Amino acid sequence: MFFVFLSEHAIKNMLENSVKILSVSDFSKKECLKIFPSFEDKIEVVYQPIPIYEDEKELANDEIVIESILEKFKLTKDNY
């Protein structure tokens, strides 16, 4: 694991130029909103499950499944 430390200005610039911000937890979202409360409508919490069963791991690599998830969240492959 590594950490990247960005200036408040750099983070604000990224937030302003983003259509949607995905947060990995409610805590992360709340921390961001402490500094940038005006971006609440852009931030969405998306929990990232870890597949533990082999069949779930296979599903995670299935192109049909990938495309349906991207469509559900209105994302473009390799651009989120």
Secondary structure, 3 states (H helix, E strand, C coil): CCCCCCCHHHHHHHHHCCCCEEECCHHHHHHHHHHCHHHHHHEEECCCCCCCCHHHHHHHCCHHHHHHHHHHCCCCCCCC
